Amino acid sequence: MSDIASQPYDALLIVSFGGPEGMDDVVPFLENVLRGKNVPRERLLEVAHHYERFGGVSPLNGHIRSLIAALQTELDNHGPRLPIYWGNRNWHPLLSDTMQQMADAGVGRVLAFATSAYSSYSGCRQYLEDIARARAAVGEAAPVVDKLRPFFNHPRFVAASCDRLRAALDQLSAGKRDTVRIAFTAHSIPASMAGRCAYEQQLIEVCRLVTTELKIAPERWQLVYQSRSGRPGDPWLEPDILDHLKSLHLASVRDVIVMPIGFLSDHMEVLYDLDVEACELCQSLGMNMIRAQTVGTHPEIVRMLRELIVERTDSHGLGVSVGFLPACPNVCPADCCPKLG
């Protein structure tokens, strides 16, 4: 194992959630997502109808293709020169197939980038489990894979987030920019799970860093949550975005910016929960809603990814960070981000 650990990395693996690219993909994709979970068939079909509004196409795969193209150019121009592979948790290209592809190409040691900035089960540990299963499926020929750390407080992630919020603020008149409320959204998770990881703390810190940089007073922003699932009686992180919008309306707020700070790119939950449900609610309440963009392929994100690769290659210590919280360790502790509280 020590010989393997001393070898240089010879590829980068992008690991993501995956998404359908047409209506024929939607139900099989959702069956993959919900496999092993006690979710009624009626709920699966209800979610499938959400995809119908967008032709069955999630924007996530398109984002990954754009990110790979931009990052490949960055690596080719500035190094390290690494081929980029891509494997998904729930839809093609599936991670196990990509792992076999790397093995067939003779790839021996890989850095993996998971498309989540935060520490949580689904955003961190579950990707480690996905990678382990894919390696087991390939067998002894599978490359060794090391995952890059969560990067919520990397200065370039914060800078890209600031740019996206600044662009949304610029859509308002000067007077409204001084009074608009900001609703930062993230995917809700069970409270029991949140109590065993730093997810909520990290999200609050990013919101604080962004609003401090843009000189937005604390009383003008709120971290809220979207896309909760599971049994209605189980506690999940709150407040929900729709409940928060209703409370803003009761407080006579006329303008709100909704920024999905917990997501790197648009996908179906962002499109449906925010661009459909939240937008329609604001219209019914007479509120002006502006939806800020996700960071996506912002140049700062592309540069950050290269820096994370160099950081992992050159150092085993903590990486660069800003704010009150330290950077996440390069190697996740064995007990990080458990599934259950």
Backbone as numpy.savetxt, mean C-alpha at the origin, in Angstrom:
# Nx Ny Nz CAx CAy CAz Cx Cy Cz
24.52 -21.57 4.68 23.68 -20.35 4.68 24.53 -19.11 4.68
25.69 -19.14 5.36 26.56 -17.97 5.40 27.11 -17.66 4.02
27.38 -18.72 3.19 27.86 -18.48 1.83 26.80 -17.77 1.01
25.53 -18.18 1.17 24.44 -17.53 0.45 24.31 -16.08 0.88
24.40 -15.83 2.19 24.22 -14.47 2.71 25.30 -13.52 2.21
26.47 -14.06 1.85 27.54 -13.19 1.37 27.46 -12.91 -0.11
26.57 -13.60 -0.83 26.44 -13.39 -2.26 25.70 -12.08 -2.55
26.03 -11.41 -3.65 25.29 -10.20 -4.00 23.89 -10.54 -4.50
23.01 -9.58 -4.40 21.67 -9.78 -4.96 21.76 -9.70 -6.48
21.00 -10.57 -7.15 21.04 -10.56 -8.61 19.68 -10.33 -9.24
18.68 -9.91 -8.46 17.38 -9.55 -9.02 16.56 -8.81 -7.97
15.57 -8.08 -8.44 14.57 -7.44 -7.59 13.22 -8.04 -7.91
12.47 -8.37 -6.88 11.13 -8.95 -7.03 10.10 -7.97 -6.49
9.18 -7.56 -7.32 8.05 -6.74 -6.88 6.91 -7.68 -6.50
6.45 -7.59 -5.25 5.38 -8.46 -4.76 4.17 -7.58 -4.44
3.03 -7.89 -5.06 1.85 -7.06 -4.86 0.61 -7.92 -4.67
-0.50 -7.24 -4.46 -1.77 -7.90 -4.14 -2.36 -8.57 -5.37
-2.24 -7.91 -6.52 -2.83 -8.42 -7.75 -4.23 -7.89 -7.96
-4.69 -7.93 -9.20 -6.03 -7.46 -9.50 -6.47 -7.95 -10.86
-7.80 -8.07 -11.06 -8.32 -8.55 -12.35 -8.10 -7.52 -13.45
-8.08 -8.02 -14.67 -7.90 -7.14 -15.83 -9.02 -7.30 -16.85
-10.17 -7.77 -16.38 -11.36 -7.93 -17.20 -12.41 -8.66 -16.41
-13.66 -8.60 -16.85 -14.75 -9.19 -16.07 -14.59 -10.70 -15.90
-13.99 -11.39 -16.87 -13.81 -12.83 -16.73 -12.86 -13.18 -15.57
-12.02 -12.21 -15.20 -11.05 -12.45 -14.11 -11.64 -12.21 -12.73
-12.74 -11.47 -12.64 -13.16 -10.90 -11.36 -13.50 -11.98 -10.34
-14.41 -12.89 -10.68 -14.83 -13.90 -9.69 -13.67 -14.83 -9.33
-12.89 -15.36 -10.29 -11.74 -16.18 -9.88 -10.74 -15.41 -9.00
-10.54 -14.14 -9.31 -9.65 -13.33 -8.48 -10.19 -13.21 -7.06
-11.47 -12.90 -6.91 -12.07 -12.75 -5.58 -12.07 -14.09 -4.83
-12.23 -15.18 -5.54 -12.15 -16.49 -4.89 -10.75 -16.72 -4.32
-9.73 -16.26 -5.04 -8.37 -16.35 -4.51 -8.21 -15.49 -3.26
-8.73 -14.28 -3.31 -8.61 -13.36 -2.18 -9.29 -13.93 -0.94
-10.45 -14.56 -1.13 -11.27 -14.99 0.00 -11.07 -16.46 0.36
-10.17 -17.14 -0.31 -9.96 -18.56 -0.03 -9.58 -18.76 1.44
-10.28 -19.69 2.10 -10.01 -19.97 3.50 -10.70 -19.04 4.48
-11.42 -18.05 3.96 -12.12 -17.11 4.83 -13.61 -17.42 4.80
-14.26 -17.19 5.92 -15.68 -17.50 6.06 -16.51 -16.32 5.55
-16.50 -16.15 4.21 -17.22 -15.05 3.58 -18.32 -15.64 2.70
-19.58 -15.25 2.90 -20.68 -15.79 2.11 -20.49 -15.50 0.62
-20.98 -16.41 -0.21 -20.90 -16.23 -1.66 -21.60 -14.94 -2.09
-22.67 -14.59 -1.39 -23.40 -13.36 -1.73 -22.51 -12.14 -1.60
-21.64 -12.13 -0.58 -20.74 -10.99 -0.40 -19.72 -10.93 -1.53
-19.21 -12.09 -1.94 -18.27 -12.11 -3.07 -18.91 -11.51 -4.31
-20.14 -11.92 -4.59 -20.82 -11.42 -5.79 -21.14 -9.94 -5.67
-21.41 -9.49 -4.46 -21.64 -8.05 -4.24 -20.39 -7.25 -4.59
-19.24 -7.72 -4.13 -17.99 -7.03 -4.46 -17.71 -7.11 -5.96
-18.06 -8.23 -6.58 -17.86 -8.37 -8.03 -18.61 -7.28 -8.77
-19.78 -6.89 -8.28 -20.55 -5.81 -8.92 -19.80 -4.49 -8.87
-18.99 -4.28 -7.82 -18.19 -3.07 -7.76 -17.25 -3.00 -8.96
-16.68 -4.14 -9.33 -15.75 -4.18 -10.45 -16.45 -3.90 -11.78
-17.74 -4.25 -11.85 -18.48 -4.03 -13.09 -18.51 -2.56 -13.48
-18.52 -1.68 -12.50 -18.56 -0.25 -12.78 -17.30 0.22 -13.49
-16.24 -0.59 -13.41 -14.95 -0.22 -14.00 -14.49 -1.24 -15.04
-15.46 -1.96 -15.60 -15.13 -2.92 -16.64 -14.36 -4.13 -16.16
-14.36 -4.35 -14.85 -13.65 -5.50 -14.30 -12.15 -5.31 -14.22
-11.68 -4.10 -14.43 -10.24 -3.84 -14.46 -9.81 -3.08 -13.21
-8.92 -3.69 -12.43 -8.28 -2.98 -11.32 -7.12 -2.16 -11.87
-6.92 -0.94 -11.38 -5.77 -0.16 -11.85 -4.44 -0.63 -11.28
-4.47 -1.59 -10.36 -3.25 -1.95 -9.65 -2.19 -2.55 -10.56
-2.57 -3.50 -11.42 -1.57 -4.11 -12.29 -0.94 -3.10 -13.23
-1.76 -2.17 -13.75 -1.20 -1.13 -14.61 -0.20 -0.27 -13.88
-0.50 0.02 -12.60 0.45 0.78 -11.79 1.76 0.03 -11.63
1.69 -1.26 -11.37 2.92 -2.03 -11.17 3.75 -2.03 -12.45
3.11 -2.17 -13.60 3.86 -2.13 -14.86 4.56 -0.78 -15.03
3.87 0.30 -14.70 4.48 1.63 -14.82 5.62 1.80 -13.83
5.43 1.27 -12.62 6.47 1.37 -11.60 7.71 0.58 -12.02
7.51 -0.61 -12.56 8.64 -1.43 -13.01 9.41 -0.71 -14.11
8.69 -0.12 -15.05 9.36 0.59 -16.15 10.18 1.76 -15.63
9.60 2.54 -14.72 10.32 3.70 -14.18 11.50 3.27 -13.33
11.31 2.23 -12.54 12.40 1.77 -11.66 13.51 1.12 -12.46
13.16 0.38 -13.52 14.20 -0.23 -14.34 15.10 0.83 -14.96
14.49 1.93 -15.41 15.27 3.04 -15.95 16.17 3.64 -14.87
15.63 3.82 -13.67 16.41 4.36 -12.55 17.61 3.47 -12.22
17.38 2.17 -12.17 18.47 1.24 -11.85 19.49 1.16 -12.98
19.01 1.18 -14.22 19.94 1.14 -15.35 20.83 2.37 -15.39
20.26 3.52 -15.00 21.01 4.78 -15.06 21.94 4.97 -13.86
21.52 4.50 -12.69 22.25 4.81 -11.46 22.73 3.59 -10.68
22.30 2.41 -11.09 22.70 1.20 -10.38 21.94 1.04 -9.07
22.03 -0.15 -8.49 22.63 -1.36 -9.05 21.81 -1.93 -10.20
22.49 -2.50 -11.17 21.81 -3.03 -12.35 21.21 -4.40 -12.01
19.92 -4.42 -11.81 19.21 -5.64 -11.44 18.02 -5.84 -12.36
17.79 -7.06 -12.83 16.53 -7.33 -13.53 15.38 -7.30 -12.52
14.21 -6.91 -12.98 13.04 -6.81 -12.10 12.02 -7.86 -12.49
11.60 -8.64 -11.50 10.54 -9.63 -11.67 9.32 -9.17 -10.87
8.17 -9.76 -11.21 6.92 -9.33 -10.57 6.03 -10.54 -10.31
5.58 -10.66 -9.06 4.65 -11.73 -8.70 3.59 -11.24 -7.74
2.35 -11.70 -7.92 1.21 -11.25 -7.12 0.74 -12.32 -6.15
0.07 -11.84 -5.12 -0.55 -12.73 -4.13 -1.79 -13.41 -4.68
-2.61 -12.69 -5.45 -3.94 -13.19 -5.78 -4.26 -13.32 -7.27
-3.41 -12.80 -8.14 -3.73 -12.90 -9.56 -2.45 -12.82 -10.39
-2.60 -13.20 -11.64 -1.45 -13.31 -12.53 -0.77 -11.95 -12.74
0.58 -11.96 -12.78 1.48 -13.10 -12.62 1.55 -13.53 -11.15
1.24 -14.79 -10.89 1.23 -15.30 -9.53 2.65 -15.49 -9.01
2.83 -15.27 -7.72 4.16 -15.28 -7.13 4.87 -16.62 -7.32
4.13 -17.72 -7.20 4.76 -19.03 -7.36 5.30 -19.22 -8.77
4.55 -18.72 -9.77 5.02 -18.81 -11.16 6.27 -17.96 -11.36
6.29 -16.78 -10.76 7.46 -15.91 -10.89 8.66 -16.51 -10.18
8.44 -17.14 -9.05 9.54 -17.80 -8.34 10.16 -18.89 -9.21
9.31 -19.65 -9.90 9.82 -20.69 -10.81 10.58 -20.06 -11.97
10.06 -18.95 -12.47 10.73 -18.23 -13.57 12.13 -17.78 -13.15
12.27 -17.27 -11.93 13.58 -16.85 -11.45 14.50 -18.05 -11.27
13.97 -19.13 -10.75 14.78 -20.33 -10.58 15.28 -20.84 -11.92
14.41 -20.85 -12.92 14.79 -21.32 -14.25 15.86 -20.42 -14.87
15.85 -19.12 -14.48 16.83 -18.18 -15.02 18.14 -18.20 -14.24
18.21 -19.05 -13.20 19.44 -19.15 -12.43 19.63 -18.06 -11.40
18.54 -17.35 -11.07 18.62 -16.30 -10.06 18.82 -16.96 -8.70
19.80 -16.48 -7.93 20.11 -17.11 -6.65 19.71 -16.34 -5.42
19.77 -15.00 -5.50 19.48 -14.18 -4.31 18.74 -12.93 -4.74
17.62 -12.67 -4.08 16.67 -11.67 -4.55 16.31 -10.72 -3.41
16.14 -9.45 -3.75 15.51 -8.49 -2.86 14.05 -8.34 -3.27
13.14 -8.36 -2.32 11.71 -8.24 -2.62 11.18 -6.92 -2.09
10.42 -6.24 -2.92 9.72 -5.02 -2.53 8.23 -5.31 -2.51
7.63 -5.23 -1.32 6.18 -5.40 -1.18 5.52 -4.03 -1.24
4.42 -3.94 -1.95 3.80 -2.65 -2.22 2.96 -2.17 -1.04
3.58 -2.03 0.10 2.95 -1.47 1.29 4.01 -0.73 2.09
3.66 0.46 2.57 4.62 1.29 3.29 4.64 1.02 4.78
3.66 0.24 5.29 3.42 0.18 6.73 3.59 -1.24 7.27
3.75 -1.30 8.59 3.87 -2.58 9.29 2.48 -3.07 9.70
2.06 -4.17 9.11 0.81 -4.81 9.49 0.86 -6.24 8.99
-0.08 -7.06 9.41 -0.05 -8.44 8.93 -0.16 -8.50 7.41
-1.21 -7.89 6.85 -1.44 -8.02 5.41 -0.43 -7.23 4.59
0.17 -6.19 5.19 1.12 -5.37 4.45 2.56 -5.78 4.62
2.84 -6.69 5.55 4.23 -7.08 5.79 4.35 -8.59 5.99
3.92 -9.10 7.13 4.15 -10.52 7.43 3.49 -11.43 6.40
2.30 -11.10 5.94 1.64 -11.99 4.98 2.45 -12.10 3.69
3.13 -11.03 3.30 3.99 -11.12 2.12 5.17 -12.06 2.38
5.70 -12.04 3.59 6.76 -12.99 3.93 6.25 -14.42 3.84
5.02 -14.64 4.28 4.42 -15.97 4.19 4.18 -16.36 2.73
3.73 -15.40 1.92 3.53 -15.67 0.50 4.83 -16.09 -0.17
5.91 -15.37 0.16 7.22 -15.68 -0.42 7.68 -17.07 0.01
7.49 -17.39 1.28 7.90 -18.70 1.78 7.14 -19.82 1.08
5.83 -19.64 0.87 5.04 -20.67 0.18 5.49 -20.82 -1.27
5.77 -19.71 -1.93 6.21 -19.77 -3.32 7.56 -20.46 -3.44
8.45 -20.20 -2.49 9.76 -20.86 -2.51 9.60 -22.36 -2.26
8.70 -22.72 -1.33 8.48 -24.13 -1.04 7.91 -24.86 -2.26
7.04 -24.17 -3.03 6.46 -24.78 -4.21 7.51 -25.07 -5.27
8.53 -24.21 -5.35 9.60 -24.39 -6.34 10.61 -25.42 -5.86
10.86 -25.45 -4.57 11.79 -26.42 -4.02 13.20 -25.87 -3.89
14.19 -26.76 -3.90 15.56 -26.39 -3.60 16.14 -25.39 -4.59
15.62 -25.35 -5.79 16.13 -24.42 -6.80 15.66 -22.99 -6.58
14.71 -22.78 -5.66 14.16 -21.43 -5.44 15.24 -20.49 -4.93
15.23 -19.25 -5.41 16.21 -18.29 -4.90 15.92 -17.91 -3.45
16.96 -17.48 -2.76 16.80 -16.88 -1.43 16.22 -15.48 -1.61
15.23 -15.12 -0.80 14.54 -13.84 -0.96 14.58 -13.07 0.36
15.07 -11.84 0.31 15.06 -10.93 1.46 14.14 -9.76 1.15
13.23 -9.47 2.06 12.24 -8.40 1.83 12.77 -7.05 2.30
12.58 -6.03 1.48 12.90 -4.66 1.89 11.96 -4.22 3.01
12.43 -3.31 3.84 11.69 -2.89 5.03 10.50 -2.00 4.69
9.51 -1.90 5.58 8.47 -0.85 5.45 9.13 0.53 5.48
8.52 1.49 4.80 9.22 2.76 4.54 8.33 3.97 4.79
7.39 3.83 5.72 6.40 4.88 5.95 7.03 6.24 6.24
8.19 6.27 6.92 8.81 7.54 7.29 10.09 7.81 6.52
10.24 7.16 5.37 11.35 7.52 4.50 11.10 8.94 3.97
12.11 9.81 3.96 11.87 11.19 3.54 11.29 11.33 2.14
11.62 10.41 1.25 11.08 10.53 -0.11 9.61 10.11 -0.19
9.19 9.16 0.63 7.77 8.83 0.69 6.97 10.00 1.26
7.51 10.63 2.28 6.83 11.79 2.85 6.78 12.94 1.85
7.87 13.16 1.12 7.91 14.23 0.13 6.89 13.99 -0.98
6.79 12.75 -1.46 5.81 12.44 -2.50 4.39 12.65 -1.98
4.14 12.26 -0.74 2.81 12.46 -0.15 2.49 13.95 -0.02
3.48 14.73 0.36 3.29 16.19 0.43 2.93 16.76 -0.93
3.60 16.31 -1.97 3.31 16.80 -3.32 1.88 16.47 -3.73
1.42 15.26 -3.42 0.06 14.88 -3.80 -0.98 15.72 -3.05
-0.75 15.98 -1.77 -1.69 16.79 -1.02 -1.62 18.25 -1.47
-0.43 18.73 -1.75 -0.28 20.11 -2.24 -1.04 20.31 -3.56
-0.96 19.32 -4.44 -1.69 19.41 -5.71 -3.20 19.46 -5.49
-3.69 18.71 -4.51 -5.11 18.76 -4.19 -5.49 20.12 -3.61
-4.66 20.66 -2.74 -4.93 21.98 -2.16 -4.96 23.06 -3.25
-4.13 22.90 -4.27 -4.06 23.89 -5.33 -5.32 23.94 -6.18
-6.20 22.96 -6.03 -7.48 22.98 -6.75 -8.50 23.89 -6.07
-8.16 24.42 -4.91 -9.07 25.29 -4.17 -8.62 26.74 -4.27
-9.55 27.64 -4.08 -9.21 29.06 -4.01 -8.42 29.32 -2.73
-7.71 30.44 -2.69 -6.84 30.73 -1.55 -7.61 30.71 -0.24
-8.79 31.27 -0.22 -9.58 31.30 1.02 -9.98 29.92 1.49
-10.34 29.06 0.57 -10.77 27.71 0.94 -9.59 26.85 1.37
-8.41 27.13 0.83 -7.23 26.34 1.23 -6.94 26.50 2.71
-7.36 27.61 3.29 -7.09 27.87 4.71 -8.13 27.22 5.64
-9.22 26.72 5.07 -10.29 26.16 5.91 -10.64 24.71 5.57
-10.18 24.21 4.44 -10.55 22.86 4.01 -10.08 21.83 5.05
-10.87 20.79 5.23 -10.50 19.70 6.11 -9.85 18.58 5.29
-8.91 17.90 5.91 -8.19 16.80 5.25 -8.58 15.50 5.94
-9.08 14.54 5.16 -9.37 13.20 5.67 -8.37 12.24 5.05
-7.38 11.83 5.84 -6.43 10.82 5.39 -7.06 9.44 5.60
-7.06 8.61 4.58 -7.67 7.30 4.73 -6.64 6.18 4.62
-6.94 5.08 5.31 -6.14 3.86 5.24 -7.09 2.69 5.37
-6.63 1.51 4.95 -7.46 0.31 5.07 -7.62 -0.02 6.55
-8.85 -0.22 6.98 -9.09 -0.62 8.36 -8.63 -2.06 8.56
-8.20 -2.35 9.78 -7.84 -3.71 10.17 -8.48 -4.00 11.53
-8.61 -5.27 11.91 -9.20 -5.56 13.23 -8.42 -4.92 14.35
-9.12 -4.44 15.35 -8.47 -3.79 16.49 -7.49 -4.73 17.18
-7.83 -6.04 17.23 -6.93 -7.00 17.86 -5.61 -7.10 17.11
-5.68 -6.99 15.79 -4.47 -7.03 14.97 -3.68 -5.73 15.13
-4.39 -4.61 15.14 -3.73 -3.31 15.27 -2.98 -3.20 16.60
-3.50 -3.86 17.62 -2.86 -3.80 18.93 -1.54 -4.55 19.00
-1.22 -5.33 17.97 0.00 -6.11 17.97 1.00 -5.65 16.91
0.77 -4.51 16.30 1.71 -3.98 15.31 1.68 -2.45 15.38
2.56 -1.82 14.62 2.71 -0.35 14.68 1.93 0.36 13.58
1.00 -0.32 12.94 0.28 0.22 11.78 -0.36 1.58 12.07
-1.16 1.66 13.11 -1.88 2.90 13.40 -0.91 4.01 13.79
0.07 3.70 14.59 1.07 4.68 15.01 1.83 5.23 13.81
2.19 4.36 12.89 2.93 4.80 11.69 2.07 5.69 10.81
0.81 5.34 10.64 -0.09 6.16 9.83 -0.24 7.56 10.43
-0.44 7.63 11.72 -0.59 8.93 12.38 0.67 9.76 12.20
1.84 9.12 12.28 3.09 9.83 12.12 3.24 10.40 10.72
2.86 9.63 9.69 2.95 10.14 8.33 2.00 11.33 8.15
0.79 11.22 8.65 -0.14 12.35 8.57 0.45 13.58 9.26
1.06 13.39 10.39 1.66 14.51 11.11 2.80 15.12 10.31
3.66 14.29 9.74 4.79 14.79 8.96 4.31 15.60 7.75
3.32 15.08 7.05 2.82 15.76 5.85 2.16 17.09 6.21
1.29 17.08 7.21 0.57 18.31 7.55 1.50 19.34 8.20
2.52 18.89 8.91 3.49 19.84 9.46 4.25 20.52 8.35
4.68 19.75 7.35 5.41 20.32 6.22 4.55 21.34 5.47
3.26 21.07 5.35 2.37 21.96 4.60 1.67 22.98 5.49
2.08 23.03 6.75 1.55 24.02 7.71 0.03 23.94 7.83
-0.48 22.72 7.98 -1.90 22.48 8.20 -2.10 22.18 9.68
-2.94 22.95 10.32 -3.13 22.82 11.77 -3.72 21.46 12.13
-3.38 20.93 13.30 -3.86 19.59 13.70 -5.38 19.46 13.69
-6.09 20.54 14.02 -7.55 20.43 14.08 -8.19 20.34 12.69
-7.39 20.51 11.64 -7.95 20.48 10.28 -7.75 19.14 9.59
-7.15 18.15 10.26 -6.99 16.86 9.61 -7.37 15.74 10.56
-7.69 14.59 9.96 -8.09 13.42 10.73 -7.70 12.16 9.95
-7.13 11.19 10.64 -6.92 9.86 10.06 -8.19 9.06 10.22
-8.72 8.55 9.10 -9.93 7.74 9.12 -9.65 6.45 8.32
-10.63 5.58 8.31 -10.40 4.26 7.72 -11.49 3.90 6.71
-11.14 3.00 5.82 -12.07 2.57 4.78 -11.94 1.06 4.59
-12.86 0.50 3.82 -12.76 -0.86 3.29 -12.75 -1.94 4.37
-13.39 -1.68 5.52 -13.43 -2.72 6.54 -14.26 -3.89 6.04
-13.94 -5.08 6.52 -14.70 -6.28 6.19 -14.85 -7.08 7.47
-15.15 -8.37 7.35 -15.29 -9.17 8.56 -16.66 -9.04 9.18
-16.83 -9.68 10.32 -18.13 -9.69 11.00 -18.45 -8.31 11.57
-19.68 -7.84 11.42 -20.04 -6.49 11.87 -19.78 -6.26 13.35
-19.88 -7.29 14.18 -19.70 -7.11 15.61 -18.26 -7.03 16.07
-17.33 -7.38 15.22 -15.91 -7.35 15.61 -15.38 -5.93 15.50
-14.64 -5.46 16.52 -14.11 -4.09 16.45 -12.97 -3.97 15.44
-13.07 -2.97 14.60 -12.03 -2.62 13.63 -11.64 -1.17 13.86
-10.53 -0.76 13.28 -10.10 0.63 13.44 -11.14 1.59 12.86
-11.40 2.64 13.58 -12.39 3.66 13.21 -11.78 5.05 13.44
-12.44 6.13 12.95 -13.76 6.19 12.33 -13.73 5.81 10.85
-14.85 5.34 10.36 -15.02 5.05 8.95 -15.12 6.35 8.17
-14.62 6.35 6.94 -14.61 7.56 6.12 -16.01 8.13 5.93
-17.01 7.28 5.71 -18.35 7.81 5.48 -18.93 8.44 6.74
-18.70 7.82 7.89 -19.16 8.41 9.15 -18.46 9.74 9.40
-17.17 9.80 9.08 -16.42 11.04 9.27 -16.96 12.15 8.38
-17.28 11.84 7.15 -17.82 12.86 6.24 -19.16 13.39 6.76
-19.96 12.51 7.30 -21.24 12.95 7.87 -21.01 13.88 9.06
-20.01 13.58 9.87 -19.72 14.44 11.02 -19.20 15.80 10.56
-18.42 15.83 9.49 -17.96 17.11 8.96 -19.14 17.94 8.46
-20.08 17.28 7.83 -21.27 17.98 7.35 -22.05 18.60 8.51
-22.19 17.85 9.58 -22.89 18.36 10.76 -22.15 19.55 11.37
-20.84 19.61 11.17 -20.05 20.73 11.67 -19.97 21.88 10.66
-20.79 21.80 9.61 -20.89 22.85 8.58 -19.63 22.99 7.73
-18.87 21.93 7.62 -17.70 21.94 6.72 -18.19 21.84 5.29
-17.65 22.68 4.41 -18.08 22.70 3.02 -17.09 22.05 2.07
-15.82 22.01 2.44 -14.78 21.48 1.55 -13.94 20.44 2.28
-13.68 19.31 1.62 -12.87 18.27 2.22 -11.97 17.65 1.15
-10.73 17.41 1.52 -9.81 16.65 0.68 -9.68 15.26 1.29
-9.91 14.24 0.49 -9.76 12.86 0.92 -8.48 12.32 0.30
-7.55 11.94 1.15 -6.25 11.47 0.67 -5.98 10.05 1.17
-5.88 9.07 0.26 -5.62 7.68 0.66 -4.15 7.47 1.01
-3.75 7.96 2.16 -2.36 7.93 2.60 -1.87 6.51 2.86
-2.80 5.59 3.12 -2.42 4.22 3.43 -2.17 3.34 2.23
-2.31 3.89 1.01 -2.20 3.11 -0.21 -1.14 3.71 -1.11
-0.31 2.87 -1.72 0.69 3.37 -2.66 0.08 3.76 -3.99
-0.95 3.04 -4.40 -1.55 3.30 -5.71 -3.03 3.03 -5.66
-3.73 3.51 -6.67 -5.15 3.23 -6.78 -5.36 1.73 -7.01
-6.39 1.20 -6.38 -6.89 -0.12 -6.74 -8.40 -0.07 -6.51
-9.07 -1.21 -6.58 -10.53 -1.15 -6.61 -11.11 -0.58 -5.33
-10.53 -0.87 -4.18 -11.08 -0.33 -2.95 -10.97 1.19 -2.90
-9.88 1.73 -3.42 -9.74 3.18 -3.49 -10.78 3.75 -4.45
-10.89 3.15 -5.62 -11.83 3.66 -6.62 -13.27 3.60 -6.13
-13.66 2.46 -5.56 -15.06 2.30 -5.18 -15.37 3.02 -3.87
-14.57 2.79 -2.85 -14.88 3.36 -1.53 -14.77 4.88 -1.51
-13.84 5.42 -2.28 -13.64 6.87 -2.26 -14.28 7.56 -3.46
-13.92 7.12 -4.66 -14.39 7.82 -5.86 -15.86 7.58 -6.16
-16.42 6.52 -5.60 -17.86 6.26 -5.78 -18.61 6.58 -4.49
-18.40 5.78 -3.44 -19.22 5.93 -2.24 -19.00 7.26 -1.53
-17.75 7.61 -1.26 -17.49 8.87 -0.55 -17.91 10.06 -1.39
-17.61 10.01 -2.69 -17.97 11.12 -3.57 -19.48 11.29 -3.65
-20.20 10.18 -3.79 -21.67 10.28 -3.86 -22.25 10.79 -2.56
-21.68 10.39 -1.42 -22.16 10.91 -0.14 -21.93 12.42 -0.06
-20.76 12.87 -0.44 -20.49 14.32 -0.39 -21.43 15.09 -1.30
-21.70 14.55 -2.45 -22.64 15.22 -3.35 -24.02 15.33 -2.72
-24.46 14.27 -2.07 -25.79 14.29 -1.43 -25.83 15.27 -0.26
-24.66 15.51 0.39 -24.60 16.42 1.53 -24.29 17.85 1.12
-24.03 18.07 -0.17 -23.68 19.41 -0.63 -22.27 19.81 -0.26
-21.39 18.84 -0.07 -19.99 19.13 0.26 -19.13 18.98 -0.98
-18.11 19.81 -1.08 -17.14 19.72 -2.17 -16.02 18.80 -1.74
-15.88 17.66 -2.43 -14.83 16.70 -2.11 -13.79 16.67 -3.22
-12.53 16.75 -2.84 -11.41 16.57 -3.76 -10.65 15.34 -3.30
-10.42 14.44 -4.23 -9.66 13.23 -3.88 -8.21 13.39 -4.33
-7.30 13.41 -3.35 -5.87 13.51 -3.67 -5.39 12.20 -4.30
-4.40 12.31 -5.14 -3.84 11.12 -5.78 -3.00 10.30 -4.80
-2.93 9.02 -5.04 -1.94 8.19 -4.36 -0.55 8.52 -4.92
0.49 8.13 -4.20 1.84 8.52 -4.63 2.24 7.83 -5.91
1.75 6.62 -6.16 1.96 5.97 -7.44 3.41 5.89 -7.87
3.68 6.40 -9.07 5.03 6.38 -9.63 5.68 7.76 -9.54
5.32 8.51 -8.53 5.97 9.81 -8.30 7.49 9.60 -8.33
8.23 10.53 -8.94 9.69 10.36 -9.03 10.37 10.12 -7.69
9.85 10.72 -6.62 10.45 10.49 -5.31 10.29 9.03 -4.87
9.20 8.39 -5.25 9.00 6.98 -4.90 9.99 6.11 -5.66
10.19 6.41 -6.93 11.14 5.63 -7.72 12.55 5.77 -7.16
12.93 6.99 -6.79 14.26 7.21 -6.20 14.36 6.51 -4.84
13.28 6.55 -4.08 13.27 5.89 -2.77 13.52 4.39 -2.91
12.90 3.77 -3.89 13.08 2.34 -4.07 14.54 2.00 -4.36
15.17 2.78 -5.20 16.60 2.55 -5.45 17.40 2.71 -4.15
17.08 3.73 -3.36 17.81 3.97 -2.11 17.59 2.83 -1.11
16.38 2.25 -1.08 16.13 1.12 -0.20 16.96 -0.09 -0.62
17.11 -0.28 -1.91 17.95 -1.38 -2.41 19.40 -1.17 -2.00
19.90 0.05 -2.22 21.29 0.35 -1.86 21.49 0.22 -0.35
20.53 0.71 0.41 20.60 0.62 1.87 20.72 -0.82 2.34
19.92 -1.71 1.76 19.95 -3.11 2.18 21.24 -3.80 1.72
21.76 -3.35 0.59 22.98 -3.95 0.06 24.21 -3.51 0.83
24.24 -2.24 1.23 25.44 -1.65 1.82 25.47 -1.67 3.34
24.31 -1.83 3.98 24.27 -1.67 5.44 23.27 -2.62 6.05
23.57 -3.07 7.23 22.65 -3.91 7.99 22.03 -3.12 9.15
22.31 -1.83 9.24 21.76 -1.01 10.30 20.44 -0.39 9.88
19.93 0.53 10.71 18.69 1.22 10.41 18.90 2.19 9.26
17.86 2.34 8.45 17.94 3.22 7.30 17.55 4.64 7.63
17.50 5.45 6.59 17.17 6.86 6.74 15.69 7.01 7.07
15.37 7.99 7.90 13.99 8.25 8.25 13.86 9.69 8.71
12.62 10.17 8.81 12.34 11.49 9.35 11.25 11.34 10.41
11.15 12.32 11.29 10.09 12.32 12.28 10.48 11.68 13.60
9.46 11.37 14.39 9.67 10.89 15.76 9.99 9.40 15.84
9.56 8.62 14.85 9.72 7.17 14.92 10.97 6.73 14.17
11.64 5.70 14.64 12.81 5.20 13.91 12.41 4.47 12.65
13.37 4.32 11.75 13.13 3.50 10.56 12.88 2.05 10.98
12.07 1.36 10.23 11.86 -0.06 10.49 13.16 -0.83 10.25
13.40 -1.90 10.99 14.62 -2.67 10.78 14.64 -3.32 9.41
15.84 -3.52 8.88 15.99 -4.15 7.57 15.52 -5.59 7.58
15.63 -6.26 8.70 15.16 -7.64 8.83 14.04 -7.65 9.86
12.86 -8.11 9.46 11.72 -8.12 10.37 11.98 -9.05 11.54
11.66 -8.64 12.76 11.74 -9.57 13.90 10.83 -10.78 13.68
11.18 -11.87 14.30 10.42 -13.11 14.11 8.97 -12.97 14.55
8.70 -12.08 15.49 7.34 -11.94 16.02 6.62 -10.70 15.50
7.08 -10.11 14.42 6.47 -8.86 13.95 5.11 -9.13 13.32
4.21 -8.19 13.47 2.93 -8.12 12.77 2.15 -9.44 12.74
1.85 -10.02 13.91 1.10 -11.28 13.91 -0.33 -11.08 13.38
-0.91 -12.15 12.90 -2.24 -12.08 12.31 -3.31 -11.83 13.35
-3.20 -12.48 14.51 -4.23 -12.39 15.53 -3.68 -11.73 16.79
-4.57 -10.98 17.48 -4.18 -10.39 18.74 -4.30 -11.37 19.88
